[in-house]
Amino acid sequence: MKKVIIADKISTAGVDWLKQQPDLDVIEAQGAAPEKLISLAVDASAILVRSETKITRTLLESAPDLICVGRAGVGVDNIDVEVATERGVIVMNTPSGNTIATAELTFTHLLCCARPVPAAAASMRQGKWARKDYSGTELHGKTLGVLGLGRIGSEVAKRALAFGMKVLAYDPYLTPSRASVLGIETVSKDDLFTQADYITVHMPLTTQTADMIDAAAIAKMKNGVRIVNVARGGLVNERALADALLSGKVAAAGFDVFTTEPLPPDSPLRNIPSLTLTPHLGASTSEAQESVGIEIAQAVATLLRGGPCANAVNMPSIDQRSLQQLRPFLGLAEKLGTLIQQLSPQRIEKLRITYWGTLTGFDTLPLSRAVQRGYLRRISGHVNDVNAPHLIQRLGIALQVTQSNSEADYKDLIQVEATTDTGTTHTLSGTVIGTSHSPRIVNIDGHPLEFIPEDILLICENLDQPGIVGDIGTILGKASINIANMTLSRAAQNDGSSSALAIYQLNGRPDDDALARIRTHPALLSALIVEP
């Protein structure tokens, strides 16, 4: 049984679903001290958290069997993703479970920016009836600028259109066809700043998006603009926002997230009447919490059973259609990586992967990771799709991935090149053939050939002269090694002579004496044992 630790309070429905799985040992440790959690994680396969528990380097290094960390929510700020990646631990989240809840809270803040309901409600509790003090404006006919048209941004846009607003969107990844379907207009970021009456942000916090709305951006906006942020603290510069609210440049704002959380009691943001604050309530609905709890529980269970990984933040996720098309090539890609590592010297400087044919129409990142995983399989202890790129980088190997539109001899082709510091390059190409999608190696170092990458392979380059195959067969026979299959490729040399590259598929590994006899054959240029 695989051990699953629930470190934070997730929905009862999610916990109950996990407990019903006969192959999982579920340990509830909500609120456990860090030392207790470390002791529980020693033999754990998965840890489920929300935002309270910190998944630190110390914890990760104390859990050698850990396969994944599941976050019931979107943000993973409480998880050391870099260390998890180094150790091959998958970090998963649930980006879709709180979409509606967050979109509705965004619109709540938009409405509160238009109509000062919180301030009016507070005055009523004080016994006042100050109708004239709380006049507002209408959303209808106004322009909403949406920064980021992902799941949440799209839902906000739909609601704005229903309110009769014009919607402008800035998203560098949004296609015109998608914008047309949503009924919105795509514009540049500066055009959005200058034209919008209301602005909402729905982007992750990165080095590119930090302080996206700062003093310079606010200066470009209309006087009396209203700004809402329920995405991530740090997307809007809080000092610049406070100054703009106090000056009246920004008429009102609504914030659910902050650079420092909890928001310090002495924060100047707390004393601005035109700013509505909520304590990070984006996903705080019963429906959202139940949804993300069940979603992460099922995703973790699927992964632990060897199924596909959903919503991983530190490895490529792939949709089912693409996965179906690429699946036959995943095994081939790993074989190519394993073979090129054995064909090349110990130290290489560059690994280049090139794709031809219909593969160029898909996201080939999973295939590239499979090549890296295969390259490392025999030289690293624990390697998977998560930590393979990190380990490749740590070895000082530069990875280059390209797609070719030139013609190839095969419908689909993957080529892997390994280059040393002296410029020596070894190449290996492969494809899949037939309805069974059988993997084939079709070229080694410019020698066209075809063989299935299985069994023990003896790769020999020799002078193209009679009797070589018979001599090698005799040596192998005396060593009780059977040749299961063989393929041969001939090539002309620069000096006018010719050589042959032969691949012998063997039912066992020759001993050192047999290999020495093969390698000392006068016609042999090289002989290498390779294990796919």
C-alpha positions as CSV (number, residue, x, y, z in Angstrom):
1,M,0.0,0.0,0.0
2,K,1.1,3.5,-0.7
3,K,1.0,6.0,2.1
4,V,-0.8,9.3,1.6
5,I,-0.5,12.1,4.2
6,I,-3.2,14.8,4.4
7,A,-1.3,17.6,6.1
8,D,-4.0,20.4,5.8
9,K,-7.7,20.4,6.0
10,I,-9.2,19.5,2.7
11,S,-12.8,18.7,2.0
12,T,-14.4,15.8,3.8
13,A,-15.5,14.4,0.5
14,G,-11.9,14.3,-0.7
15,V,-10.7,12.6,2.4
16,D,-13.5,10.1,2.5
17,W,-12.9,9.2,-1.2
18,L,-9.2,8.5,-0.5
19,K,-10.0,6.4,2.5
20,Q,-12.2,4.2,0.4
21,Q,-9.3,3.3,-1.9
22,P,-8.0,-0.2,-0.8
23,D,-4.5,0.4,-2.1
24,L,-3.9,3.6,-0.2
25,D,-2.9,4.1,3.5
26,V,-4.4,7.5,4.4
27,I,-2.8,9.3,7.4
28,E,-4.6,12.5,8.6
29,A,-2.1,14.9,10.0
30,Q,-3.9,18.2,9.8
31,G,-2.1,20.8,11.9
32,A,0.9,18.5,12.7
33,A,4.1,20.2,13.8
34,P,6.9,20.3,11.2
35,E,8.9,17.7,13.1
36,K,5.9,15.3,13.3
37,L,5.3,15.7,9.6
38,I,8.9,14.9,8.8
39,S,8.7,11.7,10.7
40,L,5.5,10.7,9.0
41,A,6.9,11.5,5.5
42,V,9.8,9.0,5.8
43,D,7.9,6.3,3.9
44,A,5.2,8.5,2.3
45,S,4.3,8.4,-1.4
46,A,2.2,11.5,-1.4
47,I,1.4,14.6,0.7
48,L,-1.7,16.7,0.3
49,V,-1.7,20.3,1.4
50,R,-3.6,23.6,1.0
51,S,-1.7,26.8,1.9
52,E,-0.9,26.3,5.6
53,T,1.7,23.5,5.6
54,K,5.2,24.4,4.2
55,I,6.8,21.7,2.1
56,T,10.4,22.6,2.7
57,R,13.8,21.2,1.6
58,T,14.2,19.5,4.9
59,L,10.8,17.7,4.5
60,L,11.5,16.7,0.9
61,E,15.0,15.3,1.8
62,S,13.4,13.3,4.6
63,A,11.0,11.6,2.2
64,P,12.9,9.3,-0.2
65,D,9.8,7.5,-1.4
66,L,7.8,10.7,-2.1
67,I,6.3,10.7,-5.6
68,C,4.1,13.8,-5.5
69,V,2.8,16.7,-3.5
70,G,-0.8,17.7,-4.2
71,R,-2.1,21.2,-3.6
72,A,-5.8,21.6,-3.1
73,G,-5.8,25.0,-4.8
74,V,-3.8,26.9,-7.3
75,G,-0.9,28.7,-5.6
76,V,2.2,26.6,-4.7
77,D,4.0,29.3,-2.8
78,N,4.2,27.1,0.3
79,I,6.0,24.3,-1.7
80,D,9.7,24.4,-2.5
81,V,9.1,23.5,-6.1
82,E,12.8,23.8,-7.1
83,V,13.9,21.2,-4.5
84,A,10.9,19.0,-5.4
85,T,12.0,19.1,-9.0
86,E,15.6,18.3,-8.2
87,R,14.4,15.2,-6.3
88,G,12.0,14.1,-9.0
89,V,8.9,14.9,-6.9
90,I,5.8,15.9,-8.9
91,V,4.0,19.0,-7.6
92,M,0.3,19.1,-8.7
93,N,-2.4,21.7,-8.1
94,T,-6.1,22.1,-9.0
95,P,-6.4,25.1,-11.2
96,S,-10.0,24.5,-12.3
97,G,-11.7,23.7,-9.0
98,N,-12.0,27.3,-7.8
99,T,-12.5,29.0,-11.2
100,I,-16.2,30.0,-10.6
101,A,-15.6,31.0,-7.0
102,T,-12.7,33.3,-7.9
103,A,-14.6,34.8,-10.9
104,E,-17.6,35.5,-8.8
105,L,-15.5,37.2,-6.1
106,T,-13.8,39.3,-8.8
107,F,-17.2,40.5,-9.9
108,T,-18.2,41.1,-6.3
109,H,-15.3,43.5,-6.0
110,L,-16.2,45.1,-9.4
111,L,-19.7,45.8,-8.1
112,C,-18.3,47.2,-4.8
113,C,-16.0,49.5,-6.8
114,A,-19.1,50.7,-8.7
115,R,-21.4,50.9,-5.8
116,P,-19.9,51.6,-2.3
117,V,-21.9,48.9,-0.6
118,P,-19.4,48.0,2.1
119,A,-19.1,51.6,3.3
120,A,-22.9,52.1,3.1
121,A,-23.5,48.9,5.1
122,A,-21.0,50.1,7.8
123,S,-22.7,53.4,8.1
124,M,-26.1,51.7,8.6
125,R,-24.6,49.7,11.5
126,Q,-23.6,53.1,13.0
127,G,-27.3,54.2,12.9
128,K,-26.9,56.5,9.9
129,W,-29.0,57.1,6.8
130,A,-26.6,58.8,4.5
131,R,-28.0,58.2,1.1
132,K,-26.3,61.1,-0.5
133,D,-22.8,60.0,0.7
134,Y,-22.8,56.7,-1.2
135,S,-23.7,57.5,-4.8
136,G,-22.2,55.1,-7.3
137,T,-21.9,54.4,-11.0
138,E,-23.2,51.7,-13.3
139,L,-21.2,48.9,-14.9
140,H,-23.5,48.9,-18.0
141,G,-21.8,50.7,-20.9
142,K,-18.4,50.8,-19.3
143,T,-15.2,49.2,-20.6
144,L,-13.6,46.4,-18.6
145,G,-9.9,45.6,-19.2
146,V,-9.0,42.0,-18.4
147,L,-5.3,41.2,-18.0
148,G,-5.0,37.5,-18.6
149,L,-7.7,35.5,-20.4
150,G,-7.2,32.1,-18.8
151,R,-10.0,30.1,-17.1
152,I,-10.8,32.8,-14.5
153,G,-10.3,35.8,-16.8
154,S,-12.6,34.2,-19.4
155,E,-15.4,33.6,-16.8
156,V,-15.1,37.3,-15.6
157,A,-15.3,38.4,-19.2
158,K,-18.5,36.4,-19.7
159,R,-20.1,38.0,-16.7
160,A,-19.1,41.5,-17.8
161,L,-20.7,40.9,-21.2
162,A,-23.9,39.9,-19.5
163,F,-23.8,43.2,-17.6
164,G,-23.6,45.1,-20.8
165,M,-19.9,46.0,-20.6
166,K,-17.4,46.2,-23.4
167,V,-14.5,43.9,-22.7
168,L,-10.9,44.5,-23.8
169,A,-8.3,41.8,-23.1
170,Y,-4.5,41.6,-23.0
171,D,-3.1,38.1,-23.1
172,P,0.0,37.4,-25.3
173,Y,-1.2,33.8,-25.6
174,L,-4.8,34.4,-26.6
175,T,-5.6,33.6,-30.2
176,P,-7.9,35.8,-32.3
177,S,-10.3,32.9,-32.9
178,R,-10.6,32.3,-29.1
179,A,-11.2,36.0,-28.5
180,S,-13.9,36.0,-31.2
181,V,-15.7,33.1,-29.6
182,L,-15.7,35.0,-26.3
183,G,-17.0,38.1,-27.9
184,I,-14.1,40.3,-26.7
185,E,-11.4,42.5,-28.3
186,T,-7.7,41.9,-27.9
187,V,-5.5,44.9,-27.4
188,S,-2.0,45.8,-26.3
189,K,-1.3,46.3,-22.6
190,D,-0.9,50.1,-23.0
191,D,-4.1,50.3,-25.0
192,L,-5.9,48.5,-22.3
193,F,-4.5,50.9,-19.6
194,T,-5.6,54.0,-21.6
195,Q,-9.1,52.8,-22.6
196,A,-10.5,50.8,-19.6
197,D,-12.8,52.1,-17.0
198,Y,-12.3,49.0,-14.8
199,I,-9.3,46.7,-14.8
200,T,-9.0,43.2,-13.4
201,V,-5.8,41.0,-13.3
202,H,-5.8,37.3,-13.7
203,M,-2.1,36.3,-14.3
204,P,0.4,34.2,-12.3
205,L,3.1,36.1,-10.4
206,T,6.4,35.8,-12.3
207,T,9.4,38.0,-12.9
208,Q,7.6,39.3,-16.0
209,T,4.3,40.1,-14.3
210,A,5.5,41.4,-11.0
211,D,4.4,45.0,-10.5
212,M,2.6,44.8,-13.9
213,I,0.4,47.7,-12.6
214,D,2.9,50.2,-11.1
215,A,3.0,54.0,-10.9
216,A,3.9,54.3,-14.6
217,A,1.0,52.1,-15.7
218,I,-1.5,53.9,-13.5
219,A,-0.3,57.2,-15.0
220,K,-1.5,56.0,-18.4
221,M,-5.0,55.1,-17.1
222,K,-8.1,57.2,-17.2
223,N,-8.8,59.5,-14.2
224,G,-11.2,57.6,-12.0
225,V,-10.3,54.1,-13.1
226,R,-11.2,51.2,-10.8
227,I,-8.8,48.2,-10.3
228,V,-9.5,44.7,-8.9
229,N,-6.9,42.0,-8.0
230,V,-8.0,38.6,-6.7
231,A,-5.2,36.7,-8.5
232,R,-1.8,37.2,-6.8
233,G,-0.3,39.7,-4.5
234,G,2.6,41.6,-6.2
235,L,0.9,41.9,-9.6
236,V,-0.1,45.5,-8.5
237,N,2.4,47.7,-6.7
238,E,0.6,48.4,-3.4
239,R,2.4,51.7,-2.7
240,A,1.6,53.0,-6.1
241,L,-2.0,51.9,-5.7
242,A,-2.3,53.6,-2.3
243,D,-0.9,56.9,-3.6
244,A,-3.3,56.8,-6.6
245,L,-6.3,56.1,-4.4
246,L,-5.5,58.9,-2.1
247,S,-5.0,61.3,-5.0
248,G,-8.2,60.3,-6.7
249,K,-6.5,59.1,-9.9
250,V,-7.9,55.6,-9.0
251,A,-11.5,56.1,-7.8
252,A,-11.8,52.7,-6.1
253,A,-10.2,49.3,-5.9
254,G,-10.9,45.8,-4.6
255,F,-8.1,43.5,-3.4
256,D,-8.2,39.9,-2.1
257,V,-4.5,39.1,-2.3
258,F,-1.5,41.0,-1.0
259,T,2.3,41.0,-1.3
260,T,2.5,40.0,2.4
261,E,-0.1,37.8,3.8
262,P,-1.7,38.1,6.3
263,L,-1.9,41.8,5.5
264,P,0.0,43.5,8.4
265,P,-2.2,45.4,10.9
266,D,-0.4,48.6,10.2
267,S,-0.6,48.4,6.4
268,P,-1.6,51.7,4.9
269,L,-4.1,49.8,2.7
270,R,-6.3,49.2,5.7
271,N,-7.1,53.0,6.1
272,I,-8.2,53.9,2.5
273,P,-12.0,54.2,2.4
274,S,-12.2,53.6,-1.4
275,L,-10.4,50.3,-1.1
276,T,-12.4,47.1,-0.4
277,L,-10.2,44.4,1.2
278,T,-11.0,40.7,1.7
279,P,-8.6,38.2,3.4
280,H,-7.8,35.9,0.4
281,L,-11.3,34.5,-0.1
282,G,-11.0,33.6,-3.8
283,A,-11.6,29.9,-3.3
284,S,-13.5,30.2,0.0
285,T,-16.8,28.7,-1.1
286,S,-18.1,25.3,0.0
287,E,-18.5,24.2,-3.6
288,A,-15.0,25.2,-4.5
289,Q,-13.4,23.6,-1.5
290,E,-15.3,20.3,-2.1
291,S,-14.3,20.5,-5.8
292,V,-10.6,21.0,-5.3
293,G,-10.5,18.4,-2.5
294,I,-12.0,15.7,-4.6
295,E,-10.0,16.8,-7.7
296,I,-6.6,16.6,-5.9
297,A,-7.5,13.3,-4.2
298,Q,-8.4,11.6,-7.5
299,A,-5.4,13.1,-9.3
300,V,-3.0,11.8,-6.7
301,A,-4.5,8.4,-6.6
302,T,-4.4,8.1,-10.4
303,L,-0.7,9.1,-10.4
304,L,0.3,6.7,-7.7
305,R,-1.3,3.9,-9.7
306,G,0.8,4.7,-12.7
307,G,-1.8,6.7,-14.6
308,P,-1.4,10.1,-16.3
309,C,-0.3,13.1,-14.4
310,A,-2.8,16.0,-14.3
311,N,-2.0,19.7,-13.6
312,A,1.7,19.2,-12.7
313,V,3.4,22.5,-12.2
314,N,7.0,21.1,-12.6
315,M,6.6,18.8,-15.5
316,P,4.7,18.9,-18.9
317,S,1.0,18.1,-18.8
318,I,-0.5,16.9,-22.1
319,D,-4.1,16.7,-23.3
320,Q,-5.5,13.2,-24.0
321,R,-5.6,13.8,-27.8
322,S,-1.9,14.7,-28.0
323,L,-1.0,11.9,-25.6
324,Q,-2.8,9.4,-27.8
325,Q,-0.8,10.5,-30.8
326,L,2.6,10.8,-29.0
327,R,2.3,7.7,-26.8
328,P,3.9,5.3,-29.4
329,F,6.9,7.6,-29.6
330,L,7.5,8.0,-25.8
331,G,9.2,4.6,-25.6
332,L,11.2,5.2,-28.7
333,A,12.4,8.6,-27.4
334,E,13.6,7.0,-24.2
335,K,15.4,4.2,-26.1
336,L,17.1,6.9,-28.3
337,G,18.4,8.6,-25.2
338,T,19.7,5.4,-23.6
339,L,21.4,4.3,-26.8
340,I,23.0,7.7,-27.6
341,Q,24.4,7.8,-24.1
342,Q,26.2,4.5,-24.7
343,L,27.3,5.3,-28.2
344,S,28.9,8.6,-27.1
345,P,31.9,9.4,-24.9
346,Q,31.3,9.9,-21.2
347,R,31.4,13.7,-21.5
348,I,29.3,15.5,-24.0
349,E,28.6,19.2,-24.3
350,K,25.4,19.3,-26.3
351,L,22.3,17.1,-26.9
352,R,20.2,18.1,-29.9
353,I,16.8,16.6,-30.6
354,T,15.1,17.1,-34.0
355,Y,11.6,16.1,-35.0
356,W,10.2,15.6,-38.5
357,G,6.8,14.9,-39.9
358,T,3.5,15.0,-38.0
359,L,5.3,15.2,-34.7
360,T,6.0,18.8,-35.5
361,G,2.3,19.5,-35.1
362,F,2.3,18.6,-31.4
363,D,3.9,19.8,-28.2
364,T,7.0,17.5,-28.2
365,L,8.1,18.5,-24.7
366,P,7.1,15.0,-23.3
367,L,9.2,13.3,-26.0
368,S,12.2,15.6,-25.2
369,R,11.9,14.7,-21.6
370,A,11.8,11.0,-22.4
371,V,15.0,11.4,-24.4
372,Q,16.7,13.1,-21.4
373,R,15.3,10.5,-19.1
374,G,16.7,7.7,-21.3
375,Y,20.1,9.4,-21.5
376,L,20.3,9.6,-17.7
377,R,18.8,6.1,-17.0
378,R,22.1,4.3,-16.7
379,I,24.2,7.1,-15.1
380,S,21.8,8.6,-12.5
381,G,20.2,6.8,-9.6
382,H,16.7,8.3,-9.6
383,V,15.5,10.0,-12.7
384,N,12.1,10.8,-14.1
385,D,10.4,13.4,-16.2
386,V,10.5,15.9,-13.3
387,N,14.2,16.0,-12.6
388,A,15.7,14.9,-15.9
389,P,16.1,18.5,-17.3
390,H,17.7,19.6,-14.0
391,L,20.1,16.7,-14.0
392,I,21.0,17.3,-17.7
393,Q,21.7,20.9,-16.9
394,R,23.8,19.9,-13.8
395,L,26.0,17.8,-16.0
396,G,26.7,20.9,-18.1
397,I,24.9,19.5,-21.2
398,A,23.2,22.1,-23.4
399,L,19.9,20.9,-24.7
400,Q,18.6,22.0,-28.1
401,V,15.2,21.0,-29.5
402,T,14.3,21.8,-33.1
403,Q,11.5,20.9,-35.6
404,S,12.3,20.4,-39.3
405,N,10.1,21.0,-42.2
406,S,12.5,19.3,-44.6
407,E,11.7,15.9,-46.2
408,A,12.7,12.8,-44.4
409,D,12.7,9.1,-45.4
410,Y,10.0,8.4,-42.9
411,K,6.6,9.9,-42.1
412,D,7.7,10.6,-38.5
413,L,11.3,10.8,-37.3
414,I,13.2,11.6,-34.2
415,Q,16.9,12.3,-34.4
416,V,19.2,12.7,-31.4
417,E,22.7,14.1,-31.7
418,A,25.4,14.1,-29.0
419,T,28.3,16.5,-29.5
420,T,31.6,16.5,-27.5
421,D,33.8,19.5,-26.6
422,T,36.0,18.6,-29.6
423,G,33.1,18.8,-32.0
424,T,32.7,15.0,-32.5
425,T,29.1,14.2,-33.1
426,H,27.2,10.9,-32.8
427,T,23.7,10.7,-34.3
428,L,20.9,8.3,-33.9
429,S,17.5,8.3,-35.6
430,G,14.3,6.3,-35.0
431,T,10.6,6.0,-35.9
432,V,7.7,3.7,-35.2
433,I,6.3,1.4,-37.9
434,G,3.0,-0.4,-38.6
435,T,-0.3,-0.6,-36.7
436,S,1.6,-2.0,-33.7
437,H,3.7,1.1,-33.6
438,S,6.9,-0.9,-33.2
439,P,9.9,1.2,-32.5
440,R,12.8,1.1,-35.0
441,I,16.3,2.6,-35.1
442,V,16.8,3.6,-38.7
443,N,20.2,5.4,-38.7
444,I,23.4,5.4,-36.7
445,D,26.1,8.0,-37.4
446,G,24.9,8.3,-41.0
447,H,24.6,4.6,-41.6
448,P,21.0,3.7,-42.8
449,L,19.7,0.5,-41.3
450,E,16.7,-0.8,-39.4
451,F,16.4,-2.8,-36.2
452,I,14.2,-3.1,-33.1
453,P,16.0,-1.6,-30.1
454,E,15.9,-4.7,-27.8
455,D,18.1,-7.5,-26.5
456,I,21.8,-7.0,-26.0
457,L,23.3,-5.2,-29.0
458,L,26.8,-5.7,-30.4
459,I,27.6,-2.7,-32.7
460,C,30.6,-3.4,-34.9
461,E,32.2,-1.2,-37.5
462,N,34.6,-3.1,-39.7
463,L,36.4,-3.0,-43.0
464,D,34.0,-4.2,-45.8
465,Q,35.6,-7.5,-46.6
466,P,34.5,-11.1,-46.7
467,G,34.4,-13.4,-43.7
468,I,33.9,-10.8,-40.9
469,V,30.3,-11.9,-40.0
470,G,31.4,-15.6,-40.0
471,D,34.4,-14.8,-37.7
472,I,32.3,-12.9,-35.2
473,G,29.6,-15.5,-35.3
474,T,32.2,-18.2,-34.5
475,I,33.5,-16.2,-31.6
476,L,30.0,-15.7,-30.2
477,G,29.1,-19.3,-30.7
478,K,32.1,-20.5,-28.7
479,A,30.9,-18.2,-25.9
480,S,27.4,-19.8,-26.1
481,I,25.9,-16.5,-27.3
482,N,23.1,-16.8,-29.9
483,I,22.6,-14.1,-32.6
484,A,18.8,-13.4,-32.6
485,N,19.0,-10.9,-35.4
486,M,21.4,-8.9,-37.5
487,T,21.4,-5.9,-39.8
488,L,24.1,-4.5,-41.9
489,S,24.9,-1.1,-43.5
490,R,27.7,-0.4,-45.9
491,A,29.3,3.1,-46.5
492,A,32.2,4.5,-48.5
493,Q,35.1,6.2,-46.7
494,N,36.9,9.4,-47.6
495,D,40.0,7.4,-48.6
496,G,38.1,5.4,-51.2
497,S,37.8,2.3,-49.0
498,S,34.5,1.1,-47.6
499,S,33.3,0.0,-44.2
500,A,30.3,-1.8,-42.8
501,L,28.3,-1.1,-39.6
502,A,26.7,-4.3,-38.3
503,I,24.2,-4.6,-35.5
504,Y,24.1,-8.1,-33.8
505,Q,21.1,-8.6,-31.5
506,L,22.2,-11.2,-28.9
507,N,20.4,-13.4,-26.4
508,G,23.1,-12.6,-23.8
509,R,26.1,-10.5,-23.0
510,P,29.5,-11.8,-24.2
511,D,32.1,-12.2,-21.6
512,D,35.3,-10.2,-21.5
513,D,37.3,-12.8,-23.3
514,A,34.9,-13.0,-26.3
515,L,34.8,-9.2,-26.5
516,A,38.5,-9.0,-26.5
517,R,38.8,-11.5,-29.3
518,I,36.2,-9.6,-31.4
519,R,37.9,-6.2,-30.8
520,T,41.4,-7.6,-31.7
521,H,40.1,-8.9,-35.1
522,P,42.3,-7.2,-37.7
523,A,39.3,-6.0,-39.7
524,L,37.4,-4.5,-36.8
525,L,37.4,-0.7,-36.4
526,S,35.3,-0.7,-33.3
527,A,33.0,-3.0,-31.3
528,L,30.6,-1.8,-28.6
529,I,28.1,-3.6,-26.4
530,V,24.8,-1.6,-25.9
531,E,21.8,-2.4,-23.8
532,P,18.6,-0.6,-24.8
